[in-house]
Amino acid sequence: MDPVVGLLALQGDVREHAAMFVRLGARTALVRSPEDLAQVQAVVIPGGESTTMSALALRWGLMEPLRARVADGMPAYGSCAGMIMLADRLEDARPDQQTVGGIDVTVRRNAFGRQVDSFETELELPDVGEEPFHAVFIRAPWVEAVGPQVRVLGRVGAEPAAGTIVAVRQGSLLATSFHPELTDDTRVHSYFLQMVREHA
């Protein structure tokens, strides 16, 4: 039986991620408590507002269990705010903001600007597929530095942010600055599902 992918349902675009996994025939469950987390074999941290997500994870007793499961090797994927949540280090974050961590990167919050600076572009993601990926960036972070175990999966090709890192993987952890769940392209989610199955 396929593993169950948990969707961290504290805040953000949980429904959109769920719809992508339904299209791929994957089993999913909402995660709002440590008990929910214990029932899944992987977790997706959606786009949304990272400070709110962090505060709710702490309030609902999920931060430490998430950290423990991720440290123990549970596959996890974070998009946009989820990338911030999986980063070991943050720039331009509130001093009290905490992360789950796990990916040896430094991520800058809202690096591409405010809501009005949101944009879409074509990305080369060779690990995900040969055709360019149409990526949606909304108040997106970017990766400023990566550790030696981190694989860079994608960079912005167009100016003014050409070369900026926007997709990374470290072991069973995946993160993107952009929102594949807001497109019709299931390749990033399919790539993560393959990671989950390989881990299982």
C-alpha positions, -999 to 999 in steps of 0.1 A, spaced: 0 0 0 13 35 -9 25 57 20 2 85 33 13 120 26 3 144 54 -6 180 45 2 204 73 -31 221 76 -24 250 99 -26 278 74 -20 283 36 -29 266 4 -35 231 17 -65 224 -6 -44 231 -38 -17 206 -27 -44 180 -19 -59 184 -53 -25 177 -70 -20 145 -50 -56 134 -58 -48 138 -95 -17 115 -90 -37 89 -71 -18 94 -38 -33 90 -4 -33 121 18 -44 132 53 -46 165 70 -21 171 98 -32 194 126 -19 176 157 10 153 168 -15 124 167 -22 132 130 15 134 122 21 100 137 -2 85 111 16 97 80 48 87 62 56 121 47 45 157 51 39 187 28 43 222 43 22 245 20 26 281 9 11 307 31 24 330 58 55 315 74 54 335 107 17 325 113 25 289 104 54 288 128 34 303 156 5 279 151 29 249 150 43 260 183 9 267 198 -6 233 187 25 213 199 35 203 163 69 220 160 90 195 181 73 164 166 79 178 131 115 184 139 119 150 153 103 132 123 123 153 98 155 146 116 146 109 116 144 110 78 107 115 71 103 129 36 90 165 35 83 190 8 78 227 14 66 253 -12 72 290 -6 64 294 31 72 257 34 107 263 21 111 289 49 99 263 74 124 237 62 154 260 62 180 258 89 187 296 87 166 326 78 173 362 68 148 390 73 127 369 97 113 380 130 137 373 158 113 349 175 104 330 143 112 293 145 116 267 117 114 229 115 148 230 97 165 201 81 178 216 49 212 232 52 203 265 35 200 302 43 166 315 30 156 351 27 119 358 34 99 378 8 132 381 -12 114 388 -45 93 417 -29 58 422 -19 25 408 -32 26 434 -61 60 420 -71 46 385 -77 55 370 -111 55 339 -133 84 325 -153 97 294 -170 123 274 -150 146 246 -160 142 218 -135 161 189 -151 155 165 -122 118 170 -125 114 169 -163 129 179 -196 103 206 -205 105 240 -187 83 244 -156 59 273 -154 66 287 -119 44 310 -99 61 332 -73 40 350 -47 59 371 -21 85 343 -25 117 336 -6 149 326 -23 180 306 -12 210 327 -5 235 299 6 235 261 5 255 236 25 276 208 9 248 182 11 222 203 -7 215 197 -44 203 228 -63 175 217 -85 165 251 -101 175 287 -106 157 317 -121 169 322 -156 155 357 -163 167 391 -151 167 408 -127 170 377 -105 189 355 -129 209 327 -111 188 329 -79 183 295 -63 146 286 -61 145 248 -57 166 225 -36 168 190 -23 187 175 7 182 137 11 145 132 16 137 169 19 125 190 -10 118 228 -12 107 253 -38 103 291 -37 74 288 -61 39 273 -60 36 243 -83 2 236 -66 -12 267 -83 -5 253 -118 -18 223 -138 17 207 -138 20 178 -115 57 170 -121 70 185 -88 44 166 -68 52 135 -88 89 139 -81 82 142 -44 60 111 -44 88 92 -60 111 104 -32 85 92 -6 82 58 -23 119 53 -25 122 62 12 94 38 21 
